[in-house]
Amino acid sequence: MSAADTAEYRIAHLRDRLASEDIAELGIRIEQRGTSVMLYGTVASDDCRAEILRIAREELAGLPLREDLVVVCADAPDHPEELS
Amino acid sequence: MIRVAAVGDIHLGPGSAGTLRPAFESLHEQADLLLLAGDLTRHGTAEEGEVVAGEVAGLGIPVVAVLGNHDYQSDQEAEVAAALDRVGVTVLEGEGTVLNIRGARVGVAGTKGFGGGFAGRSGGEFGEPEMKDFIRYTRRCADGLRKSLTMLAEADCAVRIALTHYAPVPDTLAGEPLEIYPFLGSYLLAEAVDEGGADLAVHGHAHMGTEHGMTSEGVRVRNVAQPVIGRAFAVYHLPVHAGGAAAGGGGVKAGADAVGAH
């Protein structure tokens, strides 16, 4: 089987690693898009983002990787929601 | 009017101490209480619990929390809860607490909750013992929530809020893959909210979900997972029902008037 053929298993293994290793990240999406793999979602910090990408590159070596991981905003809100 | 601040899924650890504190410093100017909707830590260690406690200590308003699945990861959930308790945070699991906010009795009923899925597409108590245990655990969480909300009504609360980590409705999961909905929440929680009665239901857990939802009986549901609200916290203004205000004024420390529901 080629790397692309086994991509779905490798993505599943990546999910397992992200959940079980120190990063403990379960909140991002990892999807096969054509021949590449897309990671996206919101993470807690720049360090988390870097660690997720490091593990992903290791686990998915040989597969083109695209990512759109953003770091969560920790600013106070500028307005409340009025609930009647 | 009661001003409710809420956030979940802040996933703090030793490296992230101080991340939310700047926003929290002025929280007392924007809100009367802060709700924490679970997944306060990354791995649920006692050390991470101390980081969370430092982040929410001395805010000048009551803080009420439930734990989330991440807070159970290291089997140290009791230590995480104890760290929060030491700085005055009321941690709820199958119980409620009554706060006296400017003369109004505000009740918060809390449980972590669990999964199982939503009406018509949910797991049931059938087959292997593991499957039965899964659903029975969710049912116990929901029963605790229902009883707590009922007791808050009997305690003459003018405003009642249901606080969970797992989602009571699928509305606020929109954006998550449909296949994982049974791991994100359960209709049993919504049924408990509707039967017990509440003015607002707040949850976290679903990072890719959306903020707004509603139960079948019209209770507003808000997913306050930090990645969803995109801020350090969200603020909701809730009206106080006429006739529900209690005599007396001044804030009562969170947890001073706790009611159990076991």
Interface residues (C-beta under 8 A of the other chain):
Chain A: D22 I23 A24 G27 I28 R29 G41 T42 V43 A44 S45 D47 V72 C73 A74 D75 A76 P77 H79 P80 E81 E82 L83 S84
Chain B: R3 D9 I10 H11 L12 G15 S16 T19 L20 P22 A23 S26 L27 Q30 R42 H43 H70 Q73 P177 D199 L200 H207 M208 R220 A225 Q226 P227 I229 G230 R231 A232 F233 A234 V235 Y236 H237 L238 P239
